[in-house]
Amino acid sequence: MRTFLRHIQSGLYFGRHGMWTSNPNQALDFKLVNWAIRYAEKDELWGVELVVGSAHAAGLTALPVGLMHPPQGRCHD
């Protein structure tokens, strides 16, 4: 699975060395959802969404923003 972080307003993907790109093929592939989430939280990347896609599929799917930033008061087990 390919896993990316995309800025919601600009539509740009987070790339290598902290650069942003419009081309998902040049974006940093975190491979795993939890790695992308941890990176976004550690580097305080706000206003981003998680985008995933199969290595064999042409399209990408943006996951709900709530997965990245759960509502306040939500219990984390």
Distance bins in CASP14 RR format, pairs under 12 A and 6 or more apart:
PFRMAT RR
TARGET T0000
AUTHOR 0000-0000-0000
RMODE 2
METHOD distances of the structure
MODEL  1
1 29 0 0 0 0 1 0 0 0 0 0 0
1 30 0 0 0 0 1 0 0 0 0 0 0
1 31 1 0 0 1 0 0 0 0 0 0 0
1 32 1 0 0 1 0 0 0 0 0 0 0
1 33 1 0 0 1 0 0 0 0 0 0 0
1 34 0 0 0 0 0 1 0 0 0 0 0
1 35 0 0 0 0 0 1 0 0 0 0 0
1 36 0 0 0 0 0 1 0 0 0 0 0
1 50 0 0 0 0 0 1 0 0 0 0 0
1 51 0 0 0 0 0 1 0 0 0 0 0
1 52 1 0 1 0 0 0 0 0 0 0 0
1 53 1 0 1 0 0 0 0 0 0 0 0
1 54 1 0 0 1 0 0 0 0 0 0 0
1 55 1 0 0 1 0 0 0 0 0 0 0
1 56 0 0 0 0 0 1 0 0 0 0 0
1 57 0 0 0 0 1 0 0 0 0 0 0
1 60 0 0 0 0 0 1 0 0 0 0 0
1 61 0 0 0 0 0 1 0 0 0 0 0
1 63 0 0 0 0 0 1 0 0 0 0 0
2 13 0 0 0 0 0 1 0 0 0 0 0
2 24 1 0 0 1 0 0 0 0 0 0 0
2 25 0 0 0 0 1 0 0 0 0 0 0
2 27 0 0 0 0 1 0 0 0 0 0 0
2 28 0 0 0 0 0 1 0 0 0 0 0
2 29 1 0 1 0 0 0 0 0 0 0 0
2 30 0 0 0 0 1 0 0 0 0 0 0
2 31 1 0 0 1 0 0 0 0 0 0 0
2 32 0 0 0 0 0 1 0 0 0 0 0
2 33 0 0 0 0 0 1 0 0 0 0 0
2 36 0 0 0 0 0 1 0 0 0 0 0
2 50 0 0 0 0 0 1 0 0 0 0 0
2 51 0 0 0 0 1 0 0 0 0 0 0
2 52 1 0 0 1 0 0 0 0 0 0 0
2 53 1 0 1 0 0 0 0 0 0 0 0
2 54 1 0 0 1 0 0 0 0 0 0 0
2 55 1 0 0 1 0 0 0 0 0 0 0
2 56 0 0 0 0 0 1 0 0 0 0 0
2 57 0 0 0 0 1 0 0 0 0 0 0
2 58 0 0 0 0 0 1 0 0 0 0 0
2 59 0 0 0 0 1 0 0 0 0 0 0
2 60 1 0 0 1 0 0 0 0 0 0 0
2 61 0 0 0 0 0 1 0 0 0 0 0
3 13 0 0 0 0 0 1 0 0 0 0 0
3 14 0 0 0 0 0 1 0 0 0 0 0
3 24 0 0 0 0 0 1 0 0 0 0 0
3 27 0 0 0 0 1 0 0 0 0 0 0
3 28 0 0 0 0 1 0 0 0 0 0 0
3 29 1 0 0 1 0 0 0 0 0 0 0
3 30 1 0 1 0 0 0 0 0 0 0 0
3 31 1 0 1 0 0 0 0 0 0 0 0
3 32 1 0 0 1 0 0 0 0 0 0 0
3 33 1 0 1 0 0 0 0 0 0 0 0
3 34 0 0 0 0 1 0 0 0 0 0 0
3 35 1 0 0 1 0 0 0 0 0 0 0
3 36 1 0 1 0 0 0 0 0 0 0 0
3 37 0 0 0 0 1 0 0 0 0 0 0
3 38 0 0 0 0 0 1 0 0 0 0 0
3 39 0 0 0 0 0 1 0 0 0 0 0
3 40 0 0 0 0 0 1 0 0 0 0 0
3 49 0 0 0 0 0 1 0 0 0 0 0
3 50 1 0 0 1 0 0 0 0 0 0 0
3 51 1 0 0 1 0 0 0 0 0 0 0
3 52 1 0 1 0 0 0 0 0 0 0 0
3 53 1 0 0 1 0 0 0 0 0 0 0
3 54 0 0 0 0 0 1 0 0 0 0 0
3 55 0 0 0 0 0 1 0 0 0 0 0
3 60 0 0 0 0 1 0 0 0 0 0 0
3 61 0 0 0 0 0 1 0 0 0 0 0
3 62 0 0 0 0 0 1 0 0 0 0 0
3 63 0 0 0 0 1 0 0 0 0 0 0
3 67 0 0 0 0 0 1 0 0 0 0 0
3 68 0 0 0 0 0 1 0 0 0 0 0
4 11 0 0 0 0 0 1 0 0 0 0 0
4 12 0 0 0 0 0 1 0 0 0 0 0
4 13 1 0 1 0 0 0 0 0 0 0 0
4 14 1 0 0 1 0 0 0 0 0 0 0
4 15 0 0 0 0 1 0 0 0 0 0 0
4 16 0 0 0 0 0 1 0 0 0 0 0
4 20 0 0 0 0 0 1 0 0 0 0 0
4 21 0 0 0 0 1 0 0 0 0 0 0
4 23 0 0 0 0 0 1 0 0 0 0 0
4 24 1 0 0 1 0 0 0 0 0 0 0
4 25 0 0 0 0 0 1 0 0 0 0 0
4 26 0 0 0 0 0 1 0 0 0 0 0
4 27 1 0 1 0 0 0 0 0 0 0 0
4 28 1 0 0 1 0 0 0 0 0 0 0
4 29 1 0 0 1 0 0 0 0 0 0 0
4 30 1 0 0 1 0 0 0 0 0 0 0
4 31 0 0 0 0 0 1 0 0 0 0 0
4 32 0 0 0 0 0 1 0 0 0 0 0
4 33 0 0 0 0 0 1 0 0 0 0 0
4 35 0 0 0 0 0 1 0 0 0 0 0
4 36 1 0 0 1 0 0 0 0 0 0 0
4 39 0 0 0 0 0 1 0 0 0 0 0
4 40 0 0 0 0 0 1 0 0 0 0 0
4 45 0 0 0 0 0 1 0 0 0 0 0
4 48 0 0 0 0 1 0 0 0 0 0 0
4 49 0 0 0 0 1 0 0 0 0 0 0
4 50 1 0 0 1 0 0 0 0 0 0 0
4 51 1 0 1 0 0 0 0 0 0 0 0
4 52 1 0 0 1 0 0 0 0 0 0 0
4 53 0 0 0 0 1 0 0 0 0 0 0
4 59 0 0 0 0 0 1 0 0 0 0 0
4 60 1 0 0 1 0 0 0 0 0 0 0
4 61 0 0 0 0 0 1 0 0 0 0 0
4 62 0 0 0 0 1 0 0 0 0 0 0
4 63 0 0 0 0 0 1 0 0 0 0 0
5 11 0 0 0 0 0 1 0 0 0 0 0
5 12 0 0 0 0 1 0 0 0 0 0 0
5 13 1 0 0 1 0 0 0 0 0 0 0
5 14 1 0 1 0 0 0 0 0 0 0 0
5 15 0 0 0 0 1 0 0 0 0 0 0
5 18 0 0 0 0 0 1 0 0 0 0 0
5 20 0 0 0 0 1 0 0 0 0 0 0
5 21 0 0 0 0 0 1 0 0 0 0 0
5 24 0 0 0 0 0 1 0 0 0 0 0
5 27 1 0 0 1 0 0 0 0 0 0 0
5 28 1 0 0 1 0 0 0 0 0 0 0
5 29 0 0 0 0 0 1 0 0 0 0 0
5 30 1 0 0 1 0 0 0 0 0 0 0
5 33 0 0 0 0 0 1 0 0 0 0 0
5 35 0 0 0 0 0 1 0 0 0 0 0
5 36 1 0 1 0 0 0 0 0 0 0 0
5 37 0 0 0 0 1 0 0 0 0 0 0
5 38 0 0 0 0 0 1 0 0 0 0 0
5 39 1 0 0 1 0 0 0 0 0 0 0
5 40 1 0 1 0 0 0 0 0 0 0 0
5 41 0 0 0 0 0 1 0 0 0 0 0
5 42 0 0 0 0 0 1 0 0 0 0 0
5 43 0 0 0 0 1 0 0 0 0 0 0
5 45 1 0 0 1 0 0 0 0 0 0 0
5 46 0 0 0 0 0 1 0 0 0 0 0
5 47 0 0 0 0 1 0 0 0 0 0 0
5 48 1 0 1 0 0 0 0 0 0 0 0
5 49 1 0 0 1 0 0 0 0 0 0 0
5 50 1 0 0 1 0 0 0 0 0 0 0
5 51 1 0 0 1 0 0 0 0 0 0 0
5 52 0 0 0 0 0 1 0 0 0 0 0
5 60 0 0 0 0 0 1 0 0 0 0 0
5 62 0 0 0 0 0 1 0 0 0 0 0
5 63 0 0 0 0 0 1 0 0 0 0 0
5 65 0 0 0 0 0 1 0 0 0 0 0
5 67 0 0 0 0 0 1 0 0 0 0 0
5 68 0 0 0 0 1 0 0 0 0 0 0
6 12 1 0 0 1 0 0 0 0 0 0 0
6 13 1 0 1 0 0 0 0 0 0 0 0
6 14 1 0 0 1 0 0 0 0 0 0 0
6 15 0 0 0 0 0 1 0 0 0 0 0
6 20 0 0 0 0 1 0 0 0 0 0 0
6 21 0 0 0 0 0 1 0 0 0 0 0
6 22 0 0 0 0 0 1 0 0 0 0 0
6 23 0 0 0 0 0 1 0 0 0 0 0
6 24 0 0 0 0 1 0 0 0 0 0 0
6 27 1 0 0 1 0 0 0 0 0 0 0
6 28 0 0 0 0 0 1 0 0 0 0 0
6 30 0 0 0 0 0 1 0 0 0 0 0
6 36 0 0 0 0 0 1 0 0 0 0 0
6 40 0 0 0 0 0 1 0 0 0 0 0
6 45 0 0 0 0 0 1 0 0 0 0 0
6 47 0 0 0 0 1 0 0 0 0 0 0
6 48 1 0 0 1 0 0 0 0 0 0 0
6 49 1 0 1 0 0 0 0 0 0 0 0
6 50 1 0 0 1 0 0 0 0 0 0 0
6 51 1 0 1 0 0 0 0 0 0 0 0
6 52 0 0 0 0 0 1 0 0 0 0 0
6 53 0 0 0 0 0 1 0 0 0 0 0
6 60 0 0 0 0 1 0 0 0 0 0 0
6 61 0 0 0 0 0 1 0 0 0 0 0
6 62 1 0 0 1 0 0 0 0 0 0 0
6 63 0 0 0 0 0 1 0 0 0 0 0
6 65 0 0 0 0 0 1 0 0 0 0 0
6 68 0 0 0 0 0 1 0 0 0 0 0
7 13 1 0 0 1 0 0 0 0 0 0 0
7 14 1 0 0 1 0 0 0 0 0 0 0
7 15 0 0 0 0 0 1 0 0 0 0 0
7 18 0 0 0 0 0 1 0 0 0 0 0
7 20 1 0 0 1 0 0 0 0 0 0 0
7 21 0 0 0 0 0 1 0 0 0 0 0
7 22 0 0 0 0 0 1 0 0 0 0 0
7 27 0 0 0 0 0 1 0 0 0 0 0
7 40 0 0 0 0 0 1 0 0 0 0 0
7 45 0 0 0 0 1 0 0 0 0 0 0
7 46 0 0 0 0 1 0 0 0 0 0 0
7 47 1 0 0 1 0 0 0 0 0 0 0
7 48 1 0 1 0 0 0 0 0 0 0 0
7 49 0 0 0 0 1 0 0 0 0 0 0
7 50 0 0 0 0 0 1 0 0 0 0 0
7 51 0 0 0 0 0 1 0 0 0 0 0
7 62 0 0 0 0 0 1 0 0 0 0 0
7 68 0 0 0 0 0 1 0 0 0 0 0
8 14 0 0 0 0 0 1 0 0 0 0 0
8 40 0 0 0 0 0 1 0 0 0 0 0
8 45 0 0 0 0 0 1 0 0 0 0 0
8 46 0 0 0 0 1 0 0 0 0 0 0
8 47 1 0 1 0 0 0 0 0 0 0 0
8 48 1 0 0 1 0 0 0 0 0 0 0
8 49 1 0 1 0 0 0 0 0 0 0 0
8 50 0 0 0 0 0 1 0 0 0 0 0
8 51 0 0 0 0 0 1 0 0 0 0 0
8 62 0 0 0 0 1 0 0 0 0 0 0
8 63 0 0 0 0 0 1 0 0 0 0 0
8 64 0 0 0 0 0 1 0 0 0 0 0
8 65 1 0 0 1 0 0 0 0 0 0 0
8 66 0 0 0 0 0 1 0 0 0 0 0
8 68 0 0 0 0 1 0 0 0 0 0 0
8 69 0 0 0 0 0 1 0 0 0 0 0
9 20 0 0 0 0 0 1 0 0 0 0 0
9 46 0 0 0 0 0 1 0 0 0 0 0
9 47 1 0 0 1 0 0 0 0 0 0 0
9 48 0 0 0 0 1 0 0 0 0 0 0
9 49 0 0 0 0 0 1 0 0 0 0 0
10 20 1 0 0 1 0 0 0 0 0 0 0
10 21 0 0 0 0 0 1 0 0 0 0 0
10 22 0 0 0 0 1 0 0 0 0 0 0
10 47 0 0 0 0 1 0 0 0 0 0 0
10 48 0 0 0 0 0 1 0 0 0 0 0
10 49 0 0 0 0 0 1 0 0 0 0 0
11 20 0 0 0 0 1 0 0 0 0 0 0
11 21 0 0 0 0 0 1 0 0 0 0 0
11 22 1 0 0 1 0 0 0 0 0 0 0
11 23 0 0 0 0 0 1 0 0 0 0 0
11 24 0 0 0 0 0 1 0 0 0 0 0
11 27 0 0 0 0 0 1 0 0 0 0 0
11 47 0 0 0 0 0 1 0 0 0 0 0
11 48 0 0 0 0 1 0 0 0 0 0 0
11 49 0 0 0 0 1 0 0 0 0 0 0
11 51 0 0 0 0 1 0 0 0 0 0 0
11 60 0 0 0 0 0 1 0 0 0 0 0
11 62 0 0 0 0 1 0 0 0 0 0 0
12 18 0 0 0 0 0 1 0 0 0 0 0
12 19 0 0 0 0 1 0 0 0 0 0 0
12 20 1 1 0 0 0 0 0 0 0 0 0
12 21 1 0 0 1 0 0 0 0 0 0 0
12 22 1 0 1 0 0 0 0 0 0 0 0
12 23 0 0 0 0 1 0 0 0 0 0 0
12 24 0 0 0 0 0 1 0 0 0 0 0
12 26 0 0 0 0 0 1 0 0 0 0 0
12 27 0 0 0 0 1 0 0 0 0 0 0
12 28 0 0 0 0 0 1 0 0 0 0 0
12 45 0 0 0 0 0 1 0 0 0 0 0
12 47 0 0 0 0 0 1 0 0 0 0 0
12 48 0 0 0 0 1 0 0 0 0 0 0
12 49 0 0 0 0 0 1 0 0 0 0 0
12 51 0 0 0 0 0 1 0 0 0 0 0
13 19 0 0 0 0 1 0 0 0 0 0 0
13 20 1 0 0 1 0 0 0 0 0 0 0
13 21 1 0 1 0 0 0 0 0 0 0 0
13 22 1 0 0 1 0 0 0 0 0 0 0
13 23 1 0 0 1 0 0 0 0 0 0 0
13 24 1 0 1 0 0 0 0 0 0 0 0
13 25 0 0 0 0 1 0 0 0 0 0 0
13 26 1 0 0 1 0 0 0 0 0 0 0
13 27 1 1 0 0 0 0 0 0 0 0 0
13 28 1 0 0 1 0 0 0 0 0 0 0
13 29 0 0 0 0 1 0 0 0 0 0 0
13 30 0 0 0 0 0 1 0 0 0 0 0
13 36 0 0 0 0 0 1 0 0 0 0 0
13 45 0 0 0 0 0 1 0 0 0 0 0
13 48 0 0 0 0 1 0 0 0 0 0 0
13 49 0 0 0 0 0 1 0 0 0 0 0
13 50 0 0 0 0 0 1 0 0 0 0 0
13 51 1 0 0 1 0 0 0 0 0 0 0
13 60 0 0 0 0 1 0 0 0 0 0 0
13 62 0 0 0 0 0 1 0 0 0 0 0
14 20 1 0 0 1 0 0 0 0 0 0 0
14 21 0 0 0 0 1 0 0 0 0 0 0
14 22 0 0 0 0 0 1 0 0 0 0 0
14 24 0 0 0 0 0 1 0 0 0 0 0
14 26 0 0 0 0 0 1 0 0 0 0 0
14 27 1 0 0 1 0 0 0 0 0 0 0
14 28 1 0 1 0 0 0 0 0 0 0 0
14 29 0 0 0 0 0 1 0 0 0 0 0
14 30 0 0 0 0 1 0 0 0 0 0 0
14 36 0 0 0 0 1 0 0 0 0 0 0
14 39 0 0 0 0 1 0 0 0 0 0 0
14 40 0 0 0 0 1 0 0 0 0 0 0
14 43 0 0 0 0 1 0 0 0 0 0 0
14 45 1 0 0 1 0 0 0 0 0 0 0
14 47 0 0 0 0 0 1 0 0 0 0 0
14 48 1 0 0 1 0 0 0 0 0 0 0
14 49 0 0 0 0 0 1 0 0 0 0 0
14 50 0 0 0 0 0 1 0 0 0 0 0
14 51 0 0 0 0 1 0 0 0 0 0 0
15 21 1 0 1 0 0 0 0 0 0 0 0
15 22 0 0 0 0 0 1 0 0 0 0 0
15 23 0 0 0 0 1 0 0 0 0 0 0
15 24 0 0 0 0 1 0 0 0 0 0 0
15 25 0 0 0 0 0 1 0 0 0 0 0
15 26 1 0 0 1 0 0 0 0 0 0 0
15 27 1 0 1 0 0 0 0 0 0 0 0
15 28 1 0 1 0 0 0 0 0 0 0 0
15 29 0 0 0 0 1 0 0 0 0 0 0
15 30 0 0 0 0 0 1 0 0 0 0 0
15 36 0 0 0 0 0 1 0 0 0 0 0
15 39 0 0 0 0 0 1 0 0 0 0 0
15 45 0 0 0 0 0 1 0 0 0 0 0
15 48 0 0 0 0 0 1 0 0 0 0 0
16 23 0 0 0 0 0 1 0 0 0 0 0
16 25 0 0 0 0 0 1 0 0 0 0 0
16 26 1 0 0 1 0 0 0 0 0 0 0
16 27 0 0 0 0 1 0 0 0 0 0 0
16 28 1 0 1 0 0 0 0 0 0 0 0
16 29 0 0 0 0 1 0 0 0 0 0 0
16 30 0 0 0 0 0 1 0 0 0 0 0
17 26 0 0 0 0 0 1 0 0 0 0 0
17 27 0 0 0 0 0 1 0 0 0 0 0
17 28 0 0 0 0 1 0 0 0 0 0 0
18 26 0 0 0 0 0 1 0 0 0 0 0
18 27 0 0 0 0 0 1 0 0 0 0 0
18 28 1 0 0 1 0 0 0 0 0 0 0
18 39 0 0 0 0 0 1 0 0 0 0 0
18 43 0 0 0 0 1 0 0 0 0 0 0
18 45 0 0 0 0 1 0 0 0 0 0 0
19 26 0 0 0 0 1 0 0 0 0 0 0
19 27 0 0 0 0 1 0 0 0 0 0 0
19 28 0 0 0 0 1 0 0 0 0 0 0
20 26 0 0 0 0 1 0 0 0 0 0 0
20 27 0 0 0 0 1 0 0 0 0 0 0
20 28 0 0 0 0 0 1 0 0 0 0 0
20 45 0 0 0 0 0 1 0 0 0 0 0
20 48 0 0 0 0 0 1 0 0 0 0 0
21 27 1 0 1 0 0 0 0 0 0 0 0
21 28 0 0 0 0 1 0 0 0 0 0 0
23 60 0 0 0 0 0 1 0 0 0 0 0
24 51 1 0 0 1 0 0 0 0 0 0 0
24 52 0 0 0 0 0 1 0 0 0 0 0
24 53 0 0 0 0 1 0 0 0 0 0 0
24 57 0 0 0 0 0 1 0 0 0 0 0
24 58 0 0 0 0 0 1 0 0 0 0 0
24 59 0 0 0 0 1 0 0 0 0 0 0
24 60 1 0 0 1 0 0 0 0 0 0 0
24 61 0 0 0 0 0 1 0 0 0 0 0
24 62 0 0 0 0 0 1 0 0 0 0 0
25 55 0 0 0 0 0 1 0 0 0 0 0
25 58 0 0 0 0 0 1 0 0 0 0 0
25 60 0 0 0 0 0 1 0 0 0 0 0
27 36 0 0 0 0 0 1 0 0 0 0 0
27 48 0 0 0 0 0 1 0 0 0 0 0
27 51 0 0 0 0 1 0 0 0 0 0 0
27 52 0 0 0 0 0 1 0 0 0 0 0
27 53 0 0 0 0 0 1 0 0 0 0 0
27 60 0 0 0 0 1 0 0 0 0 0 0
28 35 0 0 0 0 0 1 0 0 0 0 0
28 36 0 0 0 0 1 0 0 0 0 0 0
28 39 0 0 0 0 1 0 0 0 0 0 0
28 40 0 0 0 0 0 1 0 0 0 0 0
28 43 0 0 0 0 0 1 0 0 0 0 0
28 45 0 0 0 0 0 1 0 0 0 0 0
28 48 0 0 0 0 0 1 0 0 0 0 0
28 51 0 0 0 0 0 1 0 0 0 0 0
29 35 0 0 0 0 1 0 0 0 0 0 0
29 36 0 0 0 0 1 0 0 0 0 0 0
29 39 0 0 0 0 0 1 0 0 0 0 0
29 51 0 0 0 0 0 1 0 0 0 0 0
29 52 0 0 0 0 0 1 0 0 0 0 0
29 53 0 0 0 0 1 0 0 0 0 0 0
29 55 0 0 0 0 1 0 0 0 0 0 0
29 60 0 0 0 0 0 1 0 0 0 0 0
30 36 1 1 0 0 0 0 0 0 0 0 0
30 37 0 0 0 0 1 0 0 0 0 0 0
30 38 0 0 0 0 1 0 0 0 0 0 0
30 39 1 0 0 1 0 0 0 0 0 0 0
30 40 0 0 0 0 1 0 0 0 0 0 0
30 45 0 0 0 0 0 1 0 0 0 0 0
30 48 0 0 0 0 0 1 0 0 0 0 0
30 50 0 0 0 0 1 0 0 0 0 0 0
30 51 0 0 0 0 0 1 0 0 0 0 0
30 52 0 0 0 0 1 0 0 0 0 0 0
30 53 0 0 0 0 0 1 0 0 0 0 0
31 39 0 0 0 0 0 1 0 0 0 0 0
31 52 0 0 0 0 0 1 0 0 0 0 0
31 53 0 0 0 0 0 1 0 0 0 0 0
31 55 0 0 0 0 0 1 0 0 0 0 0
32 38 0 0 0 0 1 0 0 0 0 0 0
32 39 0 0 0 0 0 1 0 0 0 0 0
32 50 0 0 0 0 0 1 0 0 0 0 0
32 52 0 0 0 0 1 0 0 0 0 0 0
33 39 0 0 0 0 0 1 0 0 0 0 0
33 40 0 0 0 0 0 1 0 0 0 0 0
33 49 0 0 0 0 0 1 0 0 0 0 0
33 50 1 0 0 1 0 0 0 0 0 0 0
33 51 0 0 0 0 0 1 0 0 0 0 0
33 52 1 0 0 1 0 0 0 0 0 0 0
33 53 0 0 0 0 0 1 0 0 0 0 0
33 61 0 0 0 0 0 1 0 0 0 0 0
33 63 1 0 0 1 0 0 0 0 0 0 0
33 67 0 0 0 0 1 0 0 0 0 0 0
33 68 0 0 0 0 1 0 0 0 0 0 0
34 40 0 0 0 0 0 1 0 0 0 0 0
34 41 0 0 0 0 0 1 0 0 0 0 0
34 50 0 0 0 0 0 1 0 0 0 0 0
34 52 0 0 0 0 0 1 0 0 0 0 0
34 67 0 0 0 0 0 1 0 0 0 0 0
34 68 0 0 0 0 0 1 0 0 0 0 0
35 41 0 0 0 0 0 1 0 0 0 0 0
35 42 0 0 0 0 0 1 0 0 0 0 0
35 50 0 0 0 0 0 1 0 0 0 0 0
35 52 0 0 0 0 0 1 0 0 0 0 0
36 42 0 0 0 0 0 1 0 0 0 0 0
36 43 0 0 0 0 0 1 0 0 0 0 0
36 45 0 0 0 0 1 0 0 0 0 0 0
36 48 0 0 0 0 1 0 0 0 0 0 0
36 49 0 0 0 0 0 1 0 0 0 0 0
36 50 1 0 1 0 0 0 0 0 0 0 0
36 51 0 0 0 0 1 0 0 0 0 0 0
36 52 0 0 0 0 1 0 0 0 0 0 0
36 63 0 0 0 0 1 0 0 0 0 0 0
36 67 0 0 0 0 0 1 0 0 0 0 0
36 68 0 0 0 0 1 0 0 0 0 0 0
37 43 0 0 0 0 0 1 0 0 0 0 0
37 45 0 0 0 0 0 1 0 0 0 0 0
37 48 0 0 0 0 0 1 0 0 0 0 0
37 49 0 0 0 0 0 1 0 0 0 0 0
37 50 1 0 0 1 0 0 0 0 0 0 0
37 52 0 0 0 0 0 1 0 0 0 0 0
37 63 0 0 0 0 0 1 0 0 0 0 0
37 65 0 0 0 0 0 1 0 0 0 0 0
37 66 0 0 0 0 0 1 0 0 0 0 0
37 67 1 0 0 1 0 0 0 0 0 0 0
37 68 1 0 0 1 0 0 0 0 0 0 0
37 69 0 0 0 0 1 0 0 0 0 0 0
37 70 0 0 0 0 0 1 0 0 0 0 0
37 76 0 0 0 0 0 1 0 0 0 0 0
38 44 0 0 0 0 0 1 0 0 0 0 0
38 45 0 0 0 0 0 1 0 0 0 0 0
38 50 0 0 0 0 0 1 0 0 0 0 0
38 68 0 0 0 0 0 1 0 0 0 0 0
39 45 1 0 0 1 0 0 0 0 0 0 0
39 48 0 0 0 0 1 0 0 0 0 0 0
39 50 0 0 0 0 0 1 0 0 0 0 0
39 68 0 0 0 0 0 1 0 0 0 0 0
40 46 0 0 0 0 1 0 0 0 0 0 0
40 47 0 0 0 0 1 0 0 0 0 0 0
40 48 1 0 1 0 0 0 0 0 0 0 0
40 49 0 0 0 0 1 0 0 0 0 0 0
40 50 0 0 0 0 1 0 0 0 0 0 0
40 51 0 0 0 0 0 1 0 0 0 0 0
40 65 0 0 0 0 0 1 0 0 0 0 0
40 67 0 0 0 0 0 1 0 0 0 0 0
40 68 1 0 0 1 0 0 0 0 0 0 0
40 69 0 0 0 0 1 0 0 0 0 0 0
41 48 0 0 0 0 0 1 0 0 0 0 0
41 50 0 0 0 0 0 1 0 0 0 0 0
41 68 0 0 0 0 1 0 0 0 0 0 0
41 69 0 0 0 0 1 0 0 0 0 0 0
41 70 0 0 0 0 0 1 0 0 0 0 0
41 76 0 0 0 0 0 1 0 0 0 0 0
44 69 0 0 0 0 0 1 0 0 0 0 0
45 68 0 0 0 0 1 0 0 0 0 0 0
45 69 0 0 0 0 0 1 0 0 0 0 0
46 65 0 0 0 0 0 1 0 0 0 0 0
46 68 0 0 0 0 1 0 0 0 0 0 0
46 69 1 0 0 1 0 0 0 0 0 0 0
47 65 1 0 0 1 0 0 0 0 0 0 0
47 66 0 0 0 0 0 1 0 0 0 0 0
47 68 0 0 0 0 1 0 0 0 0 0 0
47 69 0 0 0 0 1 0 0 0 0 0 0
48 62 0 0 0 0 0 1 0 0 0 0 0
48 63 0 0 0 0 0 1 0 0 0 0 0
48 65 0 0 0 0 1 0 0 0 0 0 0
48 66 0 0 0 0 0 1 0 0 0 0 0
48 67 0 0 0 0 0 1 0 0 0 0 0
48 68 1 0 0 1 0 0 0 0 0 0 0
48 69 0 0 0 0 1 0 0 0 0 0 0
49 60 0 0 0 0 0 1 0 0 0 0 0
49 61 0 0 0 0 0 1 0 0 0 0 0
49 62 1 0 1 0 0 0 0 0 0 0 0
49 63 1 0 0 1 0 0 0 0 0 0 0
49 64 0 0 0 0 1 0 0 0 0 0 0
49 65 1 0 1 0 0 0 0 0 0 0 0
49 66 0 0 0 0 1 0 0 0 0 0 0
49 67 0 0 0 0 1 0 0 0 0 0 0
49 68 1 0 0 1 0 0 0 0 0 0 0
49 69 0 0 0 0 1 0 0 0 0 0 0
50 60 0 0 0 0 0 1 0 0 0 0 0
50 61 0 0 0 0 1 0 0 0 0 0 0
50 62 1 0 0 1 0 0 0 0 0 0 0
50 63 1 0 1 0 0 0 0 0 0 0 0
50 64 0 0 0 0 1 0 0 0 0 0 0
50 65 0 0 0 0 1 0 0 0 0 0 0
50 66 0 0 0 0 1 0 0 0 0 0 0
50 67 1 0 0 1 0 0 0 0 0 0 0
50 68 1 0 1 0 0 0 0 0 0 0 0
50 69 0 0 0 0 0 1 0 0 0 0 0
51 59 0 0 0 0 1 0 0 0 0 0 0
51 60 1 0 1 0 0 0 0 0 0 0 0
51 61 1 0 0 1 0 0 0 0 0 0 0
51 62 1 0 1 0 0 0 0 0 0 0 0
51 63 1 0 0 1 0 0 0 0 0 0 0
51 64 0 0 0 0 0 1 0 0 0 0 0
51 65 0 0 0 0 0 1 0 0 0 0 0
51 67 0 0 0 0 0 1 0 0 0 0 0
51 68 0 0 0 0 0 1 0 0 0 0 0
52 59 0 0 0 0 1 0 0 0 0 0 0
52 60 1 0 0 1 0 0 0 0 0 0 0
52 61 1 0 1 0 0 0 0 0 0 0 0
52 62 0 0 0 0 1 0 0 0 0 0 0
52 63 1 0 0 1 0 0 0 0 0 0 0
52 64 0 0 0 0 0 1 0 0 0 0 0
52 67 0 0 0 0 0 1 0 0 0 0 0
53 59 1 0 0 1 0 0 0 0 0 0 0
53 60 1 0 1 0 0 0 0 0 0 0 0
53 61 1 0 0 1 0 0 0 0 0 0 0
53 62 0 0 0 0 0 1 0 0 0 0 0
53 63 0 0 0 0 0 1 0 0 0 0 0
54 60 0 0 0 0 1 0 0 0 0 0 0
54 61 0 0 0 0 1 0 0 0 0 0 0
61 67 0 0 0 0 0 1 0 0 0 0 0
62 68 0 0 0 0 0 1 0 0 0 0 0
63 69 0 0 0 0 0 1 0 0 0 0 0
64 70 0 0 0 0 0 1 0 0 0 0 0
64 71 0 0 0 0 0 1 0 0 0 0 0
65 71 0 0 0 0 0 1 0 0 0 0 0
66 72 0 0 0 0 0 1 0 0 0 0 0
66 74 0 0 0 0 1 0 0 0 0 0 0
67 74 0 0 0 0 0 1 0 0 0 0 0
70 76 1 0 0 1 0 0 0 0 0 0 0
70 77 0 0 0 0 0 1 0 0 0 0 0
END
